[in-house]
Amino acid sequence: MITGMKNIVVFVTDLARAKRFYVELLKLPLAQESMTMMELSPPGDTALGVALALTDEARKFVGRHTGITLTVQGIEQFCRDLTAAGVAFAEPLEVSPWGKMAVVKDPDGNQLALVEM
């Protein structure tokens, strides 16, 4: 019986560069790290793993849309802060009937959606 989801993993080529993006810029709390991966713990039950793409199979997953959506409070200011820090956006902040959304790129081009509903 499945009782939950431990984490979702994003593959990167440079862990130090990824740490700056995910911890310093996205402000995701760092739960643990090793030489090849780190685990971030946003509020909720599921952690976000960021791991070095050490195999050919893993490298296929670097630089694409991850399908991961993070909820943000105060998304307009958050996006302004990310822009000022030089973060690239795959899709700029948009307002729709259900809320606000932007898609950011990590240093390897992995895309993550940010939403405020």
Sequence and secondary structure as in RCSB ss.txt:
>XXXX:A:sequence
MITGMKNIVVFVTDLARAKRFYVELLKLPLAQESMTMMELSPPGDTALGVALALTDEARKFVGRHTGITLTVQGI
EQFCRDLTAAGVAFAEPLEVSPWGKMAVVKDPDGNQLALVEM
>XXXX:A:secstr
      EEEEEES HHHHHIIIIIIS   EEEE SSEEEE  SSS EEEEEE  SHHHHTTSSSEEEEEEE SSH
HHHHHHHHHTT EEEEEEEEETTEEEEEEE TT  EEEEEE 
